[in-house]
């Protein structure tokens, strides 16, 4: 197994809107879609689409969404042996609102994701030990995140932590035990209490985390690209100009692709460059997982960009 994603799944309830209604106002929206999402599941799908062997440790409810969520993961070739139902609980759902400028607003109801406890890691331990990378996000309990980080450290497995949604309660003693810490600008701002309006400010905030002991800080900045900060270097990777239709799930696309390339090559810069392409292509279609490109599309785009 290449990658273990220990994290969330959500059912995306996507409303495409002309504008957000005011308090007490009812507006007609032009379109609506239901899709499979959740940061953990999105990242697992992105890595699987690039060709990695992925296992997913997650919890679903016992409602009408559960079987579809597990079936969806399996259709991408993801091992769901440890994707289990929680009796008497709803699946996680994410109402998403996408406006005419392709900007999104998201609410999450964790549902069964809140029941992903350290015990799930113990149950999956023998399979997890065979993985080359563990990928984590913050849509599951913090105690489980910390337990997974300790597990990775104990067995020499690199860990990526995506602090989304950002939580002030996040213990940086554990963050420093991760190999990669991947926030976006707004998450970086919340976690550092520092401004992130300019590249210089983002570098300063990321550098502060490095000074605390974080090994690699990778800040995803949307159309502004990506910044990788370590003790030794600061590297910026430019974004690619595309016709953005829906930015939902682009950060997850980036992390999933980065994970795949890093496991295959151990080359961080190559992983960043490929993941930037993968994320750019993901925003050219509607939806989250359904918008993720194929390996062939990524390779074709990279070849055309190099000409």
N, C-alpha and C positions, 0 to 999 in steps of 0.2 A: 504493500500500500504506500502511495506517495504522500498523501496529505490527509490529515484528520481535521475536519471542521467541527468544533465543539461549540454549538451555538443555536441561534434562533431560526425558526421558520415563521412566516406570516402569510395570511391570505391578503393580497393586495386588492383593495376596493378603490379603483381609480376613477375619479371624476375629472373629465376635461371641461374646464370652465372658461367663460369669457372674463369674469371677475368674481372675487369673493363677495358673497352677500353681506350686507350690513346687519347689525342686530335687528331681529324682527322682520327682516326682508327675505322674501322667497324669490329665487331666480331660476330660470330654466337653463340647464347646462346641455351643451351639444352632444356629449358622448360619455359612455361609461363602460369600463371593462373590469372583469375579475381576473386576477392572475396570481400565480404563486410567487411569494417573495420572502421577506425576512432577510436581515443582513447575513446571517450564517448560511442559509440556503442559497442566497444569491452568490456568495463567494464560492460555495461548493460547486455550483453549476458553472460558474465562470472557469474555474480550474479544470473541471471535467470536460468542458467544451474545448479547452486547449489540449486535452489529451492526458491529463493526470488521472491516476487511480485514486479516487476520493472516498473516504468514509465519513458519514455524518452522525454525530451524536446529538440527538435533539429529542424534544417531546412534542406530541400533538395532542389535541383534545379527543373527545369521543363523539364529536359532532359530525355533520355532513361534510365538513372540509377535510377531515383527517385522512381518509383513504386516498383522496385526490392528491393531497400534499405528498404522501409517501410514494404514490404511483408516479407522480411528477419527477421526484428525485431519481427513482429507479429508471425512468425513461432516459435520463441523462447518464446512466451507467453508474450512479452513486450507490455505494453499499449502505443499505438502510437497516442492517441487522440491529443497530442500536438507536433507531428512530422509533420511539415507542409511544403508545397511547396512555393518557392519564384519565382514568374513569371520573365521570362527573365534572369535567372541566371543558371549557371552550378552547378551541384552537386560537392561536394568536391571530389578530387581524390588524391591518393597517389601512385606514382610510387615507387616501392620497388625493390631493387637489392639484391639478396641473393647469396653469394659466396659458394665455395666448403667447407669452414670451418664453414658454417652456420651463418656467420656474415652478418649483413644487413646494407644497406644504404637506407635512405628514404627521398623523397621529398614530401612536401604536398602543394596542391593548395586548399585553403580554400573554394572557391566557395560560396555556400549558407550558409556555416557555419559562414561567416563573417556578415551575416544578422540576426544572433540570438541576438536580442537586449533585454534590460530589459523588454520591453513590453511583450515578450513571457512569462516571469515569472509572470507578472501581470495576463495574460490571464489564466495561469495554477494555479494561487494562491490557489484556494479552494482545488484542488487535492494535491498540494504540502504540504499544512498544515497537511495533513493526513499521511505524510511519516515519517519514523523513522530516515532517513539519507539522506543527499544530497551529491552527488559526482560530482566533478568539475575537468576540465582539462583546458589547455591554448590554445586549437585550436579554441576558440571562442573569441569575443572581451572582453578585460579586464573589461570594464564598466559592462558587463553582469556578469562576475565573481564576481565583487565587490557587485553588486546588490543582487546576489544569496547568498553571504556570509551574508550580512545584513539581508536578508529575513530569513535565517536559525537562526541567532542570535535572531531576533525579536520573532520567534515562538518556540524557544527552540529546534531546530532540529540540531543535530550534523552535521558538515561539514567536508568532506575530500577534500583536494586540491592536485591534482597531477600536479606539475609545468612543464608540458611537452606539447610542446617544451619550454625549459627554456627561460625566457625573463628578461632582465635586468630592464625592466620597471615595473616589478611586485612590487607593494606597500606592504611592509612588515607589515604596520599597519593593513592591511586586512588579511594577512597570520596569524597574531597573534590572529585573531578572529576565525580561523579554529580550529577544534579539532585535526585533523591529517594533516600533511604535508608530502607528499610521493614523494621525488625526487629519481632518480637513481644517480650513482656517478658523471656522466658527468654533469647532471643538478645541482647537489650540488656544483660542482666546478665552474660552470658559475655564480651561484647565490651568492657564498661566496668569490670568487677570492682566494680560498685556495686550496692547493694540496690535492689530494684524492688517491694517489698511494697505500697507506697502510691502514690497518684497523685503526691504531692510528690516521692517518691524517683525515680519514673519521669521526671518533669520534670527533676530534677537530673541524672540520667544522660544524658538526651537533650540537655540544655543543654551538658553537657561535650563531647559530640560536635560540637555547633554551634560551641563555642569553638575546637575543633580545625580548623574550616573546613568542616564538612558543611553544605550549603545548607539542606536540608529533611529533618528527621527525623520520620518518621511511625511511631508505635509502635502496633501492633495489640494490644489487651488483652482479646480474647475478649468475655465478657459485660460487661466494664467499659467497652467502647467503644474509641475511638481518640484518640490525642493527637498533634497536629501542632505541632512546635517549630521555630522559626526564630530568627534574631537579633532580629527585630522583634516576634514574637508567640508566644504559646502558646494553642492552640485545642483544646478537648476536644469530641468528638462522642460523644454517648451511644449505647449499643447499643439494640437493639429487643428487647422481650420476646417470645420465641417458645418453642415447645415443642421443645427441642433433642433430636434423636435420634442424630445422628452428626456430630461436629465436624471430622471428617477433611476436609482440603482447604479449610477456611473461609478461612484466610489467603491462599491462592492465589486463591480466589474474589474476595476483597477487592481484591487487586492487579490482577487481570485487568479487573475492572469499573472500578476507579480509572483504569487506563490508557486504557480506552475513553473515559470521560467527559472526562478531561484532554485527550486528543487532539482531541476534538470541540469543547470549550469553552475550554480553557486556564484554567478556573476550578477552582483546587485545592479550595476549600471545597465546591463543588457535587460535585466528583468524590469527595471524602471522604464526604459525606452519602449519595450514591447507592450507593457501594461498601459502606457500612455496612449498608444495606438488603439488597443482593445477598448479602453474607456471612451475614446473619441468616437469610435464606430458605434458604440452602444447607444449614444445619444441621438443617432440619426434615425432611430425607429422608436415607436411607442412601446411602453411597457418596461418591465425590468428584465427578468430572465429571457423573455422572448425577444428582447432587443440585442442580446449578446451575439457577437459575430462568430463565424466559424474560423478555424485555423487558416483555411484557404483565403478567406477575406482579409485576415490580419496580414498574412504574407504578401498578398497582392498589394495591399495599401502600403506596406513598408517598402516594397520594391518600386512602386510608382513614386513614392516620396524621395527615394534615393536617386532618381534619374535627374 
